[in-house]
Amino acid sequence: MKRIIMALLFVLTFCLSAKDLNVLMIGNSFSICVGNYLPKIVKSVPGCRLTLTSAYIGGCSLEKHSKNLTEAEKNPEAPQYRINVWYSDKPNVHTRRGNVLKLLKTGKYDVITIQQNSFNSFKYNTYQPYADHLISVIRKYQPQAEIVIQQTWSYRSDSWILTRDKLSNTEMYQGAASAYRKLAESHGLRVIPMGDAVQIFRKNNPPPEFKYLDNKARAKYKWPDVPPQAGDVVGVNRWIKQGGRMVLYMDSVHLNERGEYLQAAVWFAFLYGRKTSEIKFVPLKVGDDDAVLLRKYAQEAVDNYKQVAK
């Protein structure tokens, strides 16, 4: 009898903890990248399921999202965005053209995420009145959904944008964190603290001081050699074929594989309220020891962020 009772308690606990989420991301390249690993992470944890929809335009700002909503009112079939859908329990990804307004009118979401584009993330004056408009439209058509903000991260220290603006990546992070918090406080929204997670990684694993390389400096590298890039979860240097020749491409803005795993772990802990230690999935390009640390930093970011709303 005792074993039966224990088994029933286990089943009841499992059912109560089971969570099936339908999430819509209104964003850009800093949101769509979470689709690489988050569905697989969710699949690896019993009781969790996910449908993840991304409305994507590269570099899209809150201002552009707001204007697109206005334009879509006039043209409901406007193909403004690339729409991707991932499922934690299905292997396929659906890609089509569409717009956010139609998604809001026809779907039903548990969580809807928004964010500023990265190069405006630390300038709060670029958020408004566009964020207010976007949030008001979401609330009109999806009153049951929780609107959350993804706090985006700062660039690798060799970013040409930081070099141009004479800004350190720590200063970029601080500005963005402040701006996102101000938006969160004005609307009572929770924040996915991805920017914090990147800073926690950097604090525990101080990266080298990457230096911006101009065209002359880059020309010294010959395929397949690349400038040093180890040490950060942001940025990757690689060769790409362009016009029939190999060109050195230096991305000091986007997450690399370890960064994407960190991001997905942060989102998992935030969305499901579960510990990242429960995650069983580890990408082939991320070592097991690294994965343990990245999950730890993700959990620390979620646990330590003081939300303004529950």
Number of C-alpha atoms within 10 A of each C-alpha: 6 7 8 9 10 11 12 12 12 12 12 12 11 13 11 10 15 15 16 15 16 18 23 26 25 25 25 23 17 24 21 20 20 23 20 15 20 26 24 24 25 26 19 18 18 14 14 20 22 21 17 24 24 27 24 24 18 14 16 19 23 26 18 14 26 19 14 19 21 15 15 18 12 9 12 14 13 18 14 18 22 17 23 19 17 22 21 20 15 12 9 10 13 10 13 11 14 19 24 26 21 16 17 18 12 10 11 17 21 15 18 23 20 22 24 30 23 23 16 18 26 23 16 16 10 17 21 13 12 17 21 15 18 21 16 13 17 19 15 11 17 21 14 13 18 16 25 21 20 21 26 26 27 31 26 27 24 20 22 18 16 19 14 8 8 10 13 18 19 15 14 21 22 17 18 25 22 17 22 27 20 15 19 19 15 11 14 16 19 24 27 25 28 25 19 25 29 26 21 18 22 15 10 10 11 12 16 13 10 17 14 18 14 9 9 8 10 16 11 10 13 12 11 10 12 17 17 11 18 13 15 22 26 23 22 21 17 16 16 13 10 9 7 7 8 14 18 21 14 19 18 24 21 20 25 18 20 19 23 21 29 29 30 26 31 29 24 25 22 21 15 17 12 15 18 25 13 14 21 14 18 17 15 8 9 14 11 13 8 13 20 15 14 26 24 20 23 30 23 17 24 24 14 10 14 12 17 15 12 6
